[in-house]
Structures are given as structure tokens and as C-alpha cells.
Amino acid sequence: MPRSIAGLIAVALVMAACTGGDGGKGHPDGTRSTPTPPAEPHGSVVVGVYGEPATLDPYSTLASELTWQLVRPVYPSLYRLLPDGSVEPDLVDRLAATPTGIRITLVDRRWSDGTAITARDVVASVKRARPPSGFALVDKARAAGPRTLILEGDVADWPTALATVAYVLPGGVARKIYGGPFVISDRVPGLEIDYAINEEWPDTTGLQRFKVQFAISTEMLIALLERGKIDVSAIPSALNLGQRLDEHGIAHAGALGWDLLYLDLDGADLPGFDNTIGRALDRQAIVDDLVRSEGRLANGIHPGPGTHDAGGPFAKVTPKKTESSGTVQISAPTGDELAEFVQRLIQVQLEDAGITAELVTVEPDRFYGEWAATDPFDIAVRRAGGAPDDRSARSDRFAIPVAEVESVGAWNPPVTGIAPNPTYDGLLWNVQDWFLTEG
């Protein structure tokens, strides 16, 4: 290992304060025990997340992974993604194949204002959807009755497509009317979002309410958990994260699925730039030094669980000395510890290849909002979620995969029911099933 890289890793280890542990696999998650849920909703919890979304409209051009995760408890879908990538019906009562698509009958459900959720709401949502939403695969959508609709398109797996970032909004518009187990009762920009029970929800919930608070860094989330200022957190995968949580006595669980750490090269707009960068980087060294047991090398842009999904076209790309020269800019979101370490290690590797690299960091809401659309710099170190058979979000040509990384949930007792979902739906996918075992 070059001395400059070794020095970087030594600094990373000191900053991470790592001393032993279980390699990040963590404690058993709350769903493996058998506590008795309360007969009625009881109590509230505070959930910490990294960053703040630029919008809560899942079909806005500024929508991000965090947007989709935070609206999961308040907007329904035709189907929902489970942590293993399978799906379950949400609004769908019956689905039947037609010569050109499918015919769907909806369950009888209501929005939080008491009005019925109708086929017209679904059709309006389809018209607004954009990739990676499975609704974007629909060629034609029409209502055939109040609770009946027809969808047409060349879709191999309709239930999975209709569970993938395919939120149904009232009239296709994100407004203060909700159809999930919770509603958004208040939002303080820059601080938090408050959620309360949706009185029109037909099933039970374990909690009366919960709130999501925004944090500016991985380290802040760990500190807030350790001090009891938050109860639960979706923490971005980080260097020896499991060991660090163990040291603070914080329960945690990780799930390897569809989450990807990759290099976005759309901003470079230079012929052959992806090949030049790909040859200059030692991606395996990045994984070995920084990701370790909390992920694995990704050789494709569309990872997934299982050994077969570790493959991909980048398996044939091996690092070698290049004769390139020049200067590139590498951006990363401020406070994402792993992304910033990867950014620095890439800088070292590129400079060893004769390419000068300048580092730029920016707040995560802008990085995954405005900057995701404009790509103002040559290379961006990004995270992206995913789902089974998702092929619409990233281009193999303009991205270099680095690692499949775990989705991590961390919590303090007496909260139970936490189960990380390594798809677009994120940690709040089953918040209606969380509850407090005491107090």
C-alpha cells in the first residue's frame, strides 16, 4: 500500500475510534424477539436521519432517496417492497393480466380527509412519475371505474414495478392529504418533521406519533443516539460502524441489498473519461480499506443480495498505470463519513496515476437535490438505493460502481420492531409496526 494511502487510513481509524467489535453485524433486530405489542397505540419516538430532503414530493425533480423514505409512512402504493425484495399488496385487491398489460381492482381505502382513494388518483400519479418509479414504465393508464384501472406496458414483473417508488398521491399531487398509516402533522425546515396517526387508517399502529430530526453527519447521529437525544436512526454505512455502535451499547442491524456507493461521472462530459478513471482506480483497495465487512465490491451499477449479484461488467476492469494528466474535481456530501473518506482515497489513487484531483463538499440536501440534476463537477461520490429489476436510475456508461453497502438501523430500548429495508423504502417502511415495550 502506498504510504499516502496508509496515512489516510490511519487518520480514518483514529477518527472512527474503532476498538474491536463484531464487524458490524450487530445485535439481533427487534423483530426477532417476541414482545407483546400494545392493544392501543402508545407513546412516540424520535428518529434521526442524515441530511434533509429538498422536497417531500416524491415526483419532484428535486426528490431524493431521503424524500422517498420519509414519505413511505404517509403515501400508499399499489404494492410495497419488503426487505428481501419481495412485494406485498397495499392498495391492490385484485390484479389480472390483459393482452397489453393488467387490470387492477383497488381495496376500499380513504385519504386522511375522508375521501375515497380512487383509480383516478392512481392514473394522475402515473402521469407525474419519472424514473426510477415503476410507474414510469407504464405506457397507458386509464380509470375503468372508481376502483378499477387498466395499465398497459411492456413490464415483465408488474407487482415489483408497482412497488418501486410508485407512490399514489391524491389527484397525483403531494399535498396535506395522506393515505398511509401516518400523516405529516408539522414540519420545521432545517429541524424536523412530525408524524401523527392517520385516523382513516384501517389497521392499528404501535405508536401514537413519531418525529424525524435531521442531522448533519454520521458522527452526530451516533452521538445523539448515545446521549438518548434520539431513539432510532437510519445511519449511512461508515468505517467500522458496527464496532462503534457496540462501544456505545446501541442496538443495530444491517442488511445488504440494493444500496450502492458509486462514482457519478455525468458532470465530466469528456469522451473516454469513464475509461480513464476506471483504469486509474483500485476499487478493491477502496472496499478493503474503508468498507470492509459492512459491504462488498460492486462490479455492476444494479447490485442486489446473493452471490450472483456481486458480478457485473466492471469485474473485467483492472487498475493499471495510466499516462493521463490534468485536473479533475471530486465532490461528496458533507458529513457522509464514508463518502468523504472514499473521496480522499480516490484523490490519492488518481494523483498516483498523474491526475490532479481537487475536492469539493456540499450539504447533502443540495448534493442530492439540485446537484443531482446539474452535476457541476467531474466526479461525484454518491449513494443510491434500488430495488429488484430496477434498471432505470443509473447508466452503466456514466457511473463506476464502488461498493454494495449495508442499510443500517440503530436504536435504543424500549423501541422494538426495527428492521432495515435495503430498498428504496428505507428504515421507515414498517414504522406502523414499531412499539415501545415499556413506559
Disulfide bonds with the S-S distance in Angstrom:
none
